[in-house]
């Protein structure tokens, strides 16, 4: 038997049953559209309304952009695969997906740490908040978050960041179809989490809700 070098992978998907594929396609399409719409709404609202020009909303705007980017790595490719029936992905395409998954995922962790620091300063040092969290500091924190995400691609840091995921894979309850279970977890992480984050972080905030209502009123008057 001759040695062969393969340059492509075959995406197995969840099932070969057309009925189930349609349900999964509709579910992921709706969650993806709502995720993009929700995060875009946050970006626009926090950019347009002057009273939302604060460090907290600056970080949230960047976080929403990250959520859109992260979910756009996987979901459109999966939807295309279901629609066209083409389950082949090149080695380069798979590598690019992996690169951006680690890059954007790690950047989110660092950005969340920056957001936590922002809330710490706001609560513990309210009188010095605007002095400490200046525009320059906010930009530096966001830049360092992106830089940290890029550096996370280096093997030692990737191993440390993936340790939690590895633990989950080994301690999850043994199931008859462990592969299907892990696929389900991956879908939830890449589709549901970006969808819920706008509602968790911003749309429950009274200032954002008021800005959203004002924007809707302006649109209705046009």
FIKOLZA-1660 file (N, C-alpha, C; in steps of 0.1 Angstrom, whole numbers, plus 5000, padded with zeros to 4 digits):
% residues 222
   i   px   py   pz ch aa at
   1 5008 4988 5000  A  X  N
   1 5000 5000 5000  A  X CA
   1 5009 5012 5000  A  X  C
   2 5006 5021 4990  A  X  N
   2 5015 5033 4989  A  X CA
   2 5011 5044 5000  A  X  C
   3 5021 5051 5004  A  X  N
   3 5018 5062 5013  A  X CA
   3 5012 5074 5006  A  X  C
   4 5002 5080 5012  A  X  N
   4 4995 5091 5006  A  X CA
   4 4995 5103 5016  A  X  C
   5 4996 5115 5011  A  X  N
   5 4995 5127 5020  A  X CA
   5 4981 5133 5017  A  X  C
   6 4973 5134 5028  A  X  N
   6 4960 5141 5027  A  X CA
   6 4961 5155 5031  A  X  C
   7 4955 5164 5023  A  X  N
   7 4955 5178 5025  A  X CA
   7 4941 5183 5029  A  X  C
   8 4932 5174 5031  A  X  N
   8 4918 5178 5035  A  X CA
   8 4913 5170 5046  A  X  C
   9 4902 5175 5053  A  X  N
   9 4895 5168 5063  A  X CA
   9 4881 5167 5059  A  X  C
  10 4874 5157 5065  A  X  N
  10 4860 5156 5062  A  X CA
  10 4852 5159 5075  A  X  C
  11 4843 5168 5075  A  X  N
  11 4835 5172 5087  A  X CA
  11 4824 5162 5088  A  X  C
  12 4824 5154 5099  A  X  N
  12 4814 5144 5100  A  X CA
  12 4800 5150 5103  A  X  C
  13 4799 5161 5110  A  X  N
  13 4786 5167 5114  A  X CA
  13 4780 5159 5125  A  X  C
  14 4767 5161 5128  A  X  N
  14 4760 5155 5139  A  X CA
  14 4752 5143 5134  A  X  C
  15 4746 5143 5123  A  X  N
  15 4738 5132 5118  A  X CA
  15 4737 5133 5103  A  X  C
  16 4733 5121 5097  A  X  N
  16 4731 5121 5083  A  X CA
  16 4716 5121 5079  A  X  C
  17 4708 5122 5089  A  X  N
  17 4693 5123 5087  A  X CA
  17 4689 5137 5082  A  X  C
  18 4683 5138 5071  A  X  N
  18 4679 5151 5065  A  X CA
  18 4670 5159 5075  A  X  C
  19 4661 5152 5081  A  X  N
  19 4651 5159 5090  A  X CA
  19 4658 5166 5101  A  X  C
  20 4668 5159 5107  A  X  N
  20 4675 5164 5119  A  X CA
  20 4684 5175 5114  A  X  C
  21 4690 5174 5102  A  X  N
  21 4699 5184 5097  A  X CA
  21 4692 5197 5095  A  X  C
  22 4679 5196 5090  A  X  N
  22 4671 5208 5088  A  X CA
  22 4669 5215 5101  A  X  C
  23 4666 5208 5112  A  X  N
  23 4663 5213 5125  A  X CA
  23 4676 5220 5130  A  X  C
  24 4687 5214 5129  A  X  N
  24 4700 5219 5134  A  X CA
  24 4703 5232 5126  A  X  C
  25 4701 5231 5113  A  X  N
  25 4704 5243 5104  A  X CA
  25 4695 5255 5108  A  X  C
  26 4682 5253 5110  A  X  N
  26 4674 5264 5114  A  X CA
  26 4678 5270 5128  A  X  C
  27 4681 5261 5137  A  X  N
  27 4685 5265 5150  A  X CA
  27 4697 5273 5150  A  X  C
  28 4708 5269 5143  A  X  N
  28 4720 5276 5143  A  X CA
  28 4719 5289 5135  A  X  C
  29 4711 5289 5124  A  X  N
  29 4709 5301 5116  A  X CA
  29 4702 5312 5125  A  X  C
  30 4692 5308 5132  A  X  N
  30 4685 5318 5141  A  X CA
  30 4694 5323 5152  A  X  C
  31 4701 5314 5159  A  X  N
  31 4710 5318 5169  A  X CA
  31 4721 5327 5164  A  X  C
  32 4726 5324 5152  A  X  N
  32 4737 5332 5147  A  X CA
  32 4732 5346 5143  A  X  C
  33 4720 5347 5137  A  X  N
  33 4715 5360 5133  A  X CA
  33 4712 5368 5145  A  X  C
  34 4706 5362 5155  A  X  N
  34 4702 5369 5167  A  X CA
  34 4715 5374 5175  A  X  C
  35 4725 5365 5175  A  X  N
  35 4738 5369 5181  A  X CA
  35 4744 5381 5174  A  X  C
  36 4745 5380 5161  A  X  N
  36 4751 5392 5154  A  X CA
  36 4743 5404 5156  A  X  C
  37 4729 5403 5155  A  X  N
  37 4721 5414 5156  A  X CA
  37 4722 5420 5170  A  X  C
  38 4722 5412 5180  A  X  N
  38 4722 5417 5194  A  X CA
  38 4735 5424 5197  A  X  C
  39 4746 5418 5193  A  X  N
  39 4759 5424 5195  A  X CA
  39 4761 5437 5187  A  X  C
  40 4756 5437 5174  A  X  N
  40 4757 5449 5166  A  X CA
  40 4749 5460 5173  A  X  C
  41 4737 5457 5178  A  X  N
  41 4729 5467 5185  A  X CA
  41 4737 5473 5197  A  X  C
  42 4744 5465 5204  A  X  N
  42 4752 5470 5215  A  X CA
  42 4763 5480 5210  A  X  C
  43 4770 5476 5200  A  X  N
  43 4780 5484 5194  A  X CA
  43 4775 5497 5189  A  X  C
  44 4764 5497 5182  A  X  N
  44 4758 5510 5177  A  X CA
  44 4753 5519 5188  A  X  C
  45 4746 5513 5198  A  X  N
  45 4740 5521 5209  A  X CA
  45 4751 5527 5217  A  X  C
  46 4761 5520 5221  A  X  N
  46 4772 5525 5229  A  X CA
  46 4781 5535 5221  A  X  C
  47 4780 5535 5208  A  X  N
  47 4788 5544 5200  A  X CA
  47 4780 5557 5197  A  X  C
  48 4767 5556 5195  A  X  N
  48 4759 5567 5191  A  X CA
  48 4755 5576 5203  A  X  C
  49 4751 5571 5214  A  X  N
  49 4746 5578 5225  A  X CA
  49 4757 5584 5234  A  X  C
  50 4757 5597 5236  A  X  N
  50 4768 5604 5244  A  X CA
  50 4769 5599 5258  A  X  C
  51 4758 5596 5265  A  X  N
  51 4759 5592 5279  A  X CA
  51 4764 5578 5281  A  X  C
  52 4766 5571 5270  A  X  N
  52 4772 5557 5270  A  X CA
  52 4786 5557 5267  A  X  C
  53 4792 5569 5265  A  X  N
  53 4807 5570 5262  A  X CA
  53 4815 5570 5275  A  X  C
  54 4814 5558 5281  A  X  N
  54 4822 5556 5294  A  X CA
  54 4831 5544 5292  A  X  C
  55 4841 5542 5301  A  X  N
  55 4850 5531 5299  A  X CA
  55 4843 5517 5299  A  X  C
  56 4833 5516 5308  A  X  N
  56 4826 5503 5308  A  X CA
  56 4820 5499 5295  A  X  C
  57 4813 5509 5288  A  X  N
  57 4807 5506 5275  A  X CA
  57 4817 5505 5264  A  X  C
  58 4829 5512 5266  A  X  N
  58 4840 5510 5256  A  X CA
  58 4844 5496 5256  A  X  C
  59 4846 5490 5268  A  X  N
  59 4850 5476 5269  A  X CA
  59 4839 5466 5264  A  X  C
  60 4827 5470 5267  A  X  N
  60 4815 5461 5262  A  X CA
  60 4814 5462 5247  A  X  C
  61 4817 5473 5241  A  X  N
  61 4817 5474 5226  A  X CA
  61 4827 5465 5220  A  X  C
  62 4839 5465 5226  A  X  N
  62 4850 5456 5221  A  X CA
  62 4846 5442 5223  A  X  C
  63 4840 5439 5234  A  X  N
  63 4836 5425 5237  A  X CA
  63 4825 5420 5227  A  X  C
  64 4816 5429 5224  A  X  N
  64 4806 5425 5214  A  X CA
  64 4812 5422 5200  A  X  C
  65 4822 5430 5197  A  X  N
  65 4829 5428 5184  A  X CA
  65 4836 5414 5184  A  X  C
  66 4842 5411 5196  A  X  N
  66 4848 5398 5197  A  X CA
  66 4838 5386 5196  A  X  C
  67 4826 5388 5202  A  X  N
  67 4816 5378 5201  A  X CA
  67 4812 5375 5187  A  X  C
  68 4810 5386 5179  A  X  N
  68 4806 5385 5165  A  X CA
  68 4817 5377 5158  A  X  C
  69 4829 5381 5160  A  X  N
  69 4840 5375 5153  A  X CA
  69 4842 5360 5157  A  X  C
  70 4840 5357 5169  A  X  N
  70 4842 5343 5174  A  X CA
  70 4832 5334 5168  A  X  C
  71 4819 5338 5169  A  X  N
  71 4808 5329 5164  A  X CA
  71 4809 5328 5148  A  X  C
  72 4814 5339 5142  A  X  N
  72 4815 5339 5127  A  X CA
  72 4826 5329 5122  A  X  C
  73 4835 5324 5131  A  X  N
  73 4845 5315 5126  A  X CA
  73 4839 5302 5123  A  X  C
  74 4829 5297 5130  A  X  N
  74 4824 5283 5129  A  X CA
  74 4810 5282 5122  A  X  C
  75 4801 5290 5127  A  X  N
  75 4787 5288 5123  A  X CA
  75 4785 5290 5108  A  X  C
  76 4790 5301 5101  A  X  N
  76 4787 5302 5086  A  X CA
  76 4793 5290 5079  A  X  C
  77 4805 5285 5083  A  X  N
  77 4811 5273 5076  A  X CA
  77 4802 5261 5078  A  X  C
  78 4796 5259 5090  A  X  N
  78 4788 5248 5092  A  X CA
  78 4775 5249 5084  A  X  C
  79 4769 5261 5084  A  X  N
  79 4757 5263 5076  A  X CA
  79 4759 5260 5061  A  X  C
  80 4770 5265 5056  A  X  N
  80 4774 5262 5042  A  X CA
  80 4775 5247 5040  A  X  C
  81 4781 5240 5049  A  X  N
  81 4783 5226 5048  A  X CA
  81 4770 5218 5047  A  X  C
  82 4760 5223 5056  A  X  N
  82 4747 5216 5056  A  X CA
  82 4740 5219 5043  A  X  C
  83 4741 5232 5038  A  X  N
  83 4733 5236 5026  A  X CA
  83 4738 5229 5014  A  X  C
  84 4751 5230 5012  A  X  N
  84 4757 5225 4999  A  X CA
  84 4760 5210 5000  A  X  C
  85 4761 5204 5012  A  X  N
  85 4765 5190 5013  A  X CA
  85 4780 5188 5012  A  X  C
  86 4788 5199 5010  A  X  N
  86 4802 5198 5009  A  X CA
  86 4808 5197 5024  A  X  C
  87 4813 5186 5028  A  X  N
  87 4818 5184 5041  A  X CA
  87 4833 5184 5042  A  X  C
  88 4839 5188 5031  A  X  N
  88 4854 5188 5030  A  X CA
  88 4859 5202 5034  A  X  C
  89 4869 5202 5043  A  X  N
  89 4876 5214 5046  A  X CA
  89 4891 5212 5044  A  X  C
  90 4898 5221 5038  A  X  N
  90 4912 5220 5036  A  X CA
  90 4920 5221 5049  A  X  C
  91 4932 5216 5048  A  X  N
  91 4941 5217 5060  A  X CA
  91 4943 5232 5064  A  X  C
  92 4945 5240 5054  A  X  N
  92 4947 5254 5056  A  X CA
  92 4935 5261 5063  A  X  C
  93 4923 5257 5058  A  X  N
  93 4911 5262 5063  A  X CA
  93 4909 5258 5078  A  X  C
  94 4912 5245 5081  A  X  N
  94 4911 5240 5094  A  X CA
  94 4921 5248 5103  A  X  C
  95 4933 5250 5098  A  X  N
  95 4943 5257 5106  A  X CA
  95 4940 5271 5109  A  X  C
  96 4933 5278 5099  A  X  N
  96 4929 5291 5101  A  X CA
  96 4918 5292 5112  A  X  C
  97 4909 5283 5111  A  X  N
  97 4898 5282 5121  A  X CA
  97 4904 5280 5135  A  X  C
  98 4913 5271 5136  A  X  N
  98 4920 5269 5149  A  X CA
  98 4927 5281 5154  A  X  C
  99 4934 5288 5145  A  X  N
  99 4942 5300 5149  A  X CA
  99 4933 5310 5155  A  X  C
 100 4922 5314 5148  A  X  N
 100 4913 5324 5152  A  X CA
 100 4905 5320 5164  A  X  C
 101 4902 5307 5166  A  X  N
 101 4895 5302 5178  A  X CA
 101 4903 5305 5190  A  X  C
 102 4916 5301 5190  A  X  N
 102 4925 5303 5201  A  X CA
 102 4928 5318 5203  A  X  C
 103 4930 5325 5192  A  X  N
 103 4933 5340 5193  A  X CA
 103 4922 5348 5199  A  X  C
 104 4910 5346 5193  A  X  N
 104 4898 5354 5198  A  X CA
 104 4893 5349 5212  A  X  C
 105 4894 5336 5214  A  X  N
 105 4890 5330 5227  A  X CA
 105 4899 5336 5238  A  X  C
 106 4912 5335 5236  A  X  N
 106 4921 5340 5246  A  X CA
 106 4919 5356 5248  A  X  C
 107 4917 5363 5237  A  X  N
 107 4915 5377 5238  A  X CA
 107 4903 5380 5247  A  X  C
 108 4892 5372 5246  A  X  N
 108 4880 5374 5254  A  X CA
 108 4883 5373 5269  A  X  C
 109 4892 5363 5272  A  X  N
 109 4895 5362 5286  A  X CA
 109 4903 5374 5292  A  X  C
 110 4912 5379 5284  A  X  N
 110 4920 5391 5288  A  X CA
 110 4911 5403 5289  A  X  C
 111 4902 5404 5279  A  X  N
 111 4893 5416 5279  A  X CA
 111 4883 5415 5291  A  X  C
 112 4879 5403 5295  A  X  N
 112 4870 5402 5307  A  X CA
 112 4878 5406 5319  A  X  C
 113 4891 5403 5320  A  X  N
 113 4899 5407 5331  A  X CA
 113 4900 5422 5332  A  X  C
 114 4901 5428 5320  A  X  N
 114 4902 5443 5320  A  X CA
 114 4889 5449 5324  A  X  C
 115 4878 5443 5320  A  X  N
 115 4865 5448 5325  A  X CA
 115 4863 5446 5340  A  X  C
 116 4868 5435 5345  A  X  N
 116 4868 5433 5360  A  X CA
 116 4876 5444 5367  A  X  C
 117 4887 5447 5362  A  X  N
 117 4895 5458 5368  A  X CA
 117 4888 5471 5367  A  X  C
 118 4881 5474 5356  A  X  N
 118 4873 5486 5354  A  X CA
 118 4862 5487 5365  A  X  C
 119 4855 5476 5368  A  X  N
 119 4845 5476 5378  A  X CA
 119 4851 5477 5392  A  X  C
 120 4863 5472 5394  A  X  N
 120 4870 5473 5407  A  X CA
 120 4873 5487 5410  A  X  C
 121 4878 5494 5400  A  X  N
 121 4881 5509 5402  A  X CA
 121 4869 5517 5404  A  X  C
 122 4858 5514 5397  A  X  N
 122 4845 5521 5398  A  X CA
 122 4839 5519 5412  A  X  C
 123 4841 5508 5418  A  X  N
 123 4835 5505 5431  A  X CA
 123 4844 5509 5443  A  X  C
 124 4856 5506 5442  A  X  N
 124 4865 5508 5453  A  X CA
 124 4872 5522 5453  A  X  C
 125 4873 5528 5441  A  X  N
 125 4879 5542 5440  A  X CA
 125 4870 5551 5431  A  X  C
 126 4858 5553 5435  A  X  N
 126 4849 5561 5426  A  X CA
 126 4853 5575 5424  A  X  C
 127 4860 5581 5434  A  X  N
 127 4864 5595 5432  A  X CA
 127 4876 5597 5422  A  X  C
 128 4883 5586 5421  A  X  N
 128 4895 5587 5412  A  X CA
 128 4892 5579 5399  A  X  C
 129 4880 5575 5397  A  X  N
 129 4877 5566 5386  A  X CA
 129 4880 5572 5372  A  X  C
 130 4876 5584 5369  A  X  N
 130 4878 5590 5356  A  X CA
 130 4893 5593 5354  A  X  C
 131 4900 5595 5365  A  X  N
 131 4915 5598 5364  A  X CA
 131 4922 5585 5361  A  X  C
 132 4919 5574 5368  A  X  N
 132 4925 5562 5366  A  X CA
 132 4922 5555 5352  A  X  C
 133 4909 5555 5350  A  X  N
 133 4904 5548 5337  A  X CA
 133 4902 5559 5326  A  X  C
 134 4913 5565 5323  A  X  N
 134 4913 5575 5312  A  X CA
 134 4912 5568 5298  A  X  C
 135 4910 5576 5288  A  X  N
 135 4909 5570 5275  A  X CA
 135 4921 5563 5271  A  X  C
 136 4933 5568 5275  A  X  N
 136 4945 5562 5271  A  X CA
 136 4947 5548 5278  A  X  C
 137 4943 5548 5291  A  X  N
 137 4944 5535 5298  A  X CA
 137 4935 5525 5292  A  X  C
 138 4922 5529 5289  A  X  N
 138 4913 5519 5283  A  X CA
 138 4918 5514 5270  A  X  C
 139 4923 5522 5261  A  X  N
 139 4929 5518 5249  A  X CA
 139 4941 5508 5251  A  X  C
 140 4949 5511 5261  A  X  N
 140 4960 5503 5264  A  X CA
 140 4956 5489 5268  A  X  C
 141 4945 5489 5277  A  X  N
 141 4940 5476 5282  A  X CA
 141 4935 5467 5271  A  X  C
 142 4927 5474 5261  A  X  N
 142 4922 5466 5250  A  X CA
 142 4933 5461 5241  A  X  C
 143 4943 5470 5239  A  X  N
 143 4954 5466 5230  A  X CA
 143 4962 5454 5237  A  X  C
 144 4964 5455 5250  A  X  N
 144 4971 5444 5257  A  X CA
 144 4962 5431 5256  A  X  C
 145 4949 5432 5256  A  X  N
 145 4941 5421 5255  A  X CA
 145 4942 5414 5242  A  X  C
 146 4942 5422 5231  A  X  N
 146 4945 5416 5218  A  X CA
 146 4959 5410 5217  A  X  C
 147 4968 5417 5222  A  X  N
 147 4982 5412 5222  A  X CA
 147 4984 5399 5230  A  X  C
 148 4977 5399 5241  A  X  N
 148 4977 5387 5249  A  X CA
 148 4971 5375 5242  A  X  C
 149 4960 5378 5235  A  X  N
 149 4953 5367 5227  A  X CA
 149 4962 5362 5216  A  X  C
 150 4970 5371 5210  A  X  N
 150 4979 5366 5200  A  X CA
 150 4991 5358 5205  A  X  C
 151 4996 5362 5217  A  X  N
 151 5007 5355 5223  A  X CA
 151 5002 5341 5228  A  X  C
 152 4989 5340 5231  A  X  N
 152 4984 5327 5236  A  X CA
 152 4985 5316 5226  A  X  C
 153 4988 5320 5213  A  X  N
 153 4990 5309 5203  A  X CA
 153 5003 5302 5205  A  X  C
 154 5012 5308 5212  A  X  N
 154 5024 5301 5215  A  X CA
 154 5022 5288 5223  A  X  C
 155 5028 5277 5220  A  X  N
 155 5025 5264 5226  A  X CA
 155 5024 5263 5241  A  X  C
 156 5033 5268 5248  A  X  N
 156 5032 5267 5263  A  X CA
 156 5020 5274 5269  A  X  C
 157 5016 5286 5263  A  X  N
 157 5005 5293 5268  A  X CA
 157 4992 5286 5264  A  X  C
 158 4992 5280 5252  A  X  N
 158 4980 5273 5247  A  X CA
 158 4977 5262 5256  A  X  C
 159 4988 5254 5261  A  X  N
 159 4986 5243 5269  A  X CA
 159 4979 5248 5283  A  X  C
 160 4984 5259 5288  A  X  N
 160 4979 5263 5301  A  X CA
 160 4965 5268 5300  A  X  C
 161 4962 5275 5288  A  X  N
 161 4948 5280 5287  A  X CA
 161 4938 5269 5284  A  X  C
 162 4943 5258 5278  A  X  N
 162 4935 5247 5274  A  X CA
 162 4933 5237 5286  A  X  C
 163 4940 5239 5297  A  X  N
 163 4940 5229 5308  A  X CA
 163 4926 5227 5313  A  X  C
 164 4918 5238 5314  A  X  N
 164 4904 5237 5319  A  X CA
 164 4896 5228 5310  A  X  C
 165 4898 5231 5297  A  X  N
 165 4890 5223 5287  A  X CA
 165 4894 5208 5287  A  X  C
 166 4907 5206 5289  A  X  N
 166 4912 5192 5289  A  X CA
 166 4906 5185 5301  A  X  C
 167 4905 5192 5313  A  X  N
 167 4899 5186 5325  A  X CA
 167 4885 5182 5322  A  X  C
 168 4877 5191 5316  A  X  N
 168 4863 5189 5313  A  X CA
 168 4862 5176 5304  A  X  C
 169 4870 5175 5294  A  X  N
 169 4869 5163 5285  A  X CA
 169 4872 5150 5293  A  X  C
 170 4880 5150 5303  A  X  N
 170 4884 5138 5309  A  X CA
 170 4874 5135 5321  A  X  C
 171 4868 5145 5327  A  X  N
 171 4859 5142 5338  A  X CA
 171 4845 5142 5334  A  X  C
 172 4842 5144 5321  A  X  N
 172 4827 5144 5318  A  X CA
 172 4822 5129 5319  A  X  C
 173 4810 5128 5322  A  X  N
 173 4804 5114 5324  A  X CA
 173 4806 5106 5311  A  X  C
 174 4810 5094 5313  A  X  N
 174 4811 5085 5302  A  X CA
 174 4798 5082 5296  A  X  C
 175 4797 5083 5283  A  X  N
 175 4785 5081 5275  A  X CA
 175 4787 5072 5264  A  X  C
 176 4777 5066 5259  A  X  N
 176 4778 5057 5248  A  X CA
 176 4783 5064 5235  A  X  C
 177 4779 5076 5233  A  X  N
 177 4784 5083 5222  A  X CA
 177 4791 5096 5227  A  X  C
 178 4803 5094 5231  A  X  N
 178 4810 5105 5237  A  X CA
 178 4813 5116 5227  A  X  C
 179 4816 5112 5214  A  X  N
 179 4818 5121 5204  A  X CA
 179 4807 5131 5201  A  X  C
 180 4795 5125 5201  A  X  N
 180 4783 5134 5199  A  X CA
 180 4781 5143 5211  A  X  C
 181 4784 5139 5223  A  X  N
 181 4783 5147 5235  A  X CA
 181 4793 5159 5234  A  X  C
 182 4805 5157 5230  A  X  N
 182 4815 5168 5228  A  X CA
 182 4811 5177 5217  A  X  C
 183 4805 5172 5206  A  X  N
 183 4800 5181 5195  A  X CA
 183 4789 5190 5200  A  X  C
 184 4780 5184 5209  A  X  N
 184 4770 5193 5214  A  X CA
 184 4775 5204 5223  A  X  C
 185 4785 5201 5231  A  X  N
 185 4791 5211 5239  A  X CA
 185 4798 5222 5231  A  X  C
 186 4804 5218 5220  A  X  N
 186 4811 5227 5211  A  X CA
 186 4801 5237 5204  A  X  C
 187 4789 5231 5200  A  X  N
 187 4779 5240 5194  A  X CA
 187 4773 5250 5204  A  X  C
 188 4771 5246 5216  A  X  N
 188 4766 5255 5227  A  X CA
 188 4776 5266 5229  A  X  C
 189 4789 5263 5229  A  X  N
 189 4799 5273 5232  A  X CA
 189 4800 5283 5221  A  X  C
 190 4799 5278 5208  A  X  N
 190 4801 5287 5197  A  X CA
 190 4788 5294 5192  A  X  C
 191 4776 5290 5197  A  X  N
 191 4764 5296 5192  A  X CA
 191 4756 5303 5203  A  X  C
 192 4753 5295 5214  A  X  N
 192 4745 5301 5224  A  X CA
 192 4751 5311 5233  A  X  C
 193 4764 5309 5236  A  X  N
 193 4771 5319 5245  A  X CA
 193 4772 5333 5239  A  X  C
 194 4776 5334 5226  A  X  N
 194 4776 5348 5220  A  X CA
 194 4762 5354 5219  A  X  C
 195 4752 5345 5218  A  X  N
 195 4738 5350 5217  A  X CA
 195 4734 5356 5230  A  X  C
 196 4737 5350 5241  A  X  N
 196 4732 5354 5254  A  X CA
 196 4740 5366 5260  A  X  C
 197 4753 5367 5256  A  X  N
 197 4761 5377 5262  A  X CA
 197 4756 5392 5261  A  X  C
 198 4750 5396 5250  A  X  N
 198 4745 5410 5249  A  X CA
 198 4734 5412 5260  A  X  C
 199 4726 5402 5262  A  X  N
 199 4715 5403 5272  A  X CA
 199 4720 5403 5286  A  X  C
 200 4731 5395 5288  A  X  N
 200 4736 5393 5302  A  X CA
 200 4744 5406 5306  A  X  C
 201 4752 5412 5297  A  X  N
 201 4761 5422 5300  A  X CA
 201 4755 5436 5299  A  X  C
 202 4746 5438 5289  A  X  N
 202 4742 5452 5286  A  X CA
 202 4727 5454 5286  A  X  C
 203 4719 5445 5279  A  X  N
 203 4705 5448 5277  A  X CA
 203 4697 5448 5290  A  X  C
 204 4702 5443 5301  A  X  N
 204 4696 5445 5314  A  X CA
 204 4700 5457 5321  A  X  C
 205 4709 5465 5315  A  X  N
 205 4713 5477 5321  A  X CA
 205 4703 5488 5317  A  X  C
 206 4699 5496 5327  A  X  N
 206 4689 5506 5325  A  X CA
 206 4693 5517 5315  A  X  C
 207 4706 5521 5315  A  X  N
 207 4710 5531 5306  A  X CA
 207 4710 5526 5291  A  X  C
 208 4714 5514 5289  A  X  N
 208 4713 5508 5276  A  X CA
 208 4699 5506 5271  A  X  C
 209 4690 5501 5280  A  X  N
 209 4676 5499 5277  A  X CA
 209 4670 5513 5273  A  X  C
 210 4673 5523 5280  A  X  N
 210 4668 5537 5277  A  X CA
 210 4673 5541 5263  A  X  C
 211 4686 5539 5261  A  X  N
 211 4692 5543 5248  A  X CA
 211 4685 5535 5237  A  X  C
 212 4683 5522 5239  A  X  N
 212 4676 5514 5229  A  X CA
 212 4662 5519 5226  A  X  C
 213 4654 5523 5236  A  X  N
 213 4641 5528 5234  A  X CA
 213 4641 5541 5227  A  X  C
 214 4651 5550 5230  A  X  N
 214 4652 5563 5223  A  X CA
 214 4656 5561 5208  A  X  C
 215 4664 5551 5206  A  X  N
 215 4668 5548 5192  A  X CA
 215 4656 5543 5184  A  X  C
 216 4648 5534 5190  A  X  N
 216 4636 5529 5183  A  X CA
 216 4626 5540 5181  A  X  C
 217 4624 5550 5190  A  X  N
 217 4615 5561 5188  A  X CA
 217 4620 5570 5176  A  X  C
 218 4633 5572 5175  A  X  N
 218 4638 5580 5164  A  X CA
 218 4636 5573 5151  A  X  C
 219 4638 5560 5151  A  X  N
 219 4635 5553 5138  A  X CA
 219 4621 5553 5134  A  X  C
 220 4612 5552 5144  A  X  N
 220 4597 5552 5141  A  X CA
 220 4593 5566 5136  A  X  C
 221 4600 5576 5140  A  X  N
 221 4596 5590 5135  A  X CA
 221 4600 5593 5121  A  X  C
 222 4610 5585 5116  A  X  N
 222 4615 5587 5102  A  X CA
 222 4604 5584 5092  A  X  C
% end
